[in-house]
Structures are given as C-alpha cells and as structure tokens.
C-alpha cells in the first residue's frame, strides 16, 4: 500500500494551520474562511490518498500474482481510469482480478474480524458524501460546517488500519 507518511504529515500540517487560525487575531470572516479552507483541503487530501492506497493495493497484488505483461498492463490501465475510492468500485477491481469466489472468501474473512467489511464501507461511504459535497460547492458567506483537520486525521487512522487489514487478507488468498 502507498506510504502513509506523506498524508500523515499533510494532515498534521493542516491541523496546525487550523489551530493557529483559532488563536489568531484575524477578523472573524477571514478566520472562518481560512478554517473552512483547511478543513476542506484536509478532507480532499484524505480522499486522494485513499484512491492512491486502493490503487497500490491492486497494483502490488498484480505484481506478485500476474505473470503475463499484457494482463498487468490491462489492469494498470483500468486503475488509471478509476477516479474513485468507493468500496464498490474497489470491489469490482478485485472481482476482475481474483474472481467473485475469492472476493466472497475475502469479504467473509473481513466480516469475521470485527466486521472490517462493514466498517470500511461505512467509513468510505461517509467520506464519499462529504467529499462530493465539498467538491461541488465553493466557499461562501454561509456554508455548511466542515470537519476540522483533526477529525479528518482520526478518520485517516481508522481507514488506514482497515485498508492494511484488507491488503493483508487479500495477500493470504
């Protein structure tokens, strides 16, 4: 899976910037706007990292398990065309690569382990909704509240742990 240090550092930087605005003496409208920027950026950064992490899980798996160069290239091309971190799209990749029977086995295993399957679906679903709302609106005087970067950082920690478990179980099939 893709390195988590960059996203950790980015989210920690955004947390620090967010907290510094809270203690600043900026006019309240400018303070609110900056808090929104940092919150929005943290969520969008996390979503981009999840997309990359899912891609890496797939690409690492095919590097270890596929032999034919044309098949490897075919999967790489599929991954390049996927602009989403939705679990169902990730699942479709897995079905394409390892087959529906193996995906059922993987998901059964994930359900038995503190219901990892439901937790990853829930985390990604909630994040997808936030991301879609953020990506399709601009900041204006009256805006919905956004999660602080510290909340996004905590979401990252949960999602990272779940993706690691999925990757580990995938590699034992």
Buried (B, 14 or more C-beta within 10 A) or exposed (E): BBEBEEBBEBBEBBBEBBBEBEEEEBEEEEBBBBBBBBBBBBBBBBBBBBBBBBBBBBBBBBEEBBEEEEEBEBBBEBBEEBEBBBBEEBBBBBBBBBEEEBBEBBBEBBEEBEEBBEBBBBBBEEBBEBBEEBEEEEEEEEBEEBBBBBBBBEBBEEBBEBBBBBBEBBEEB
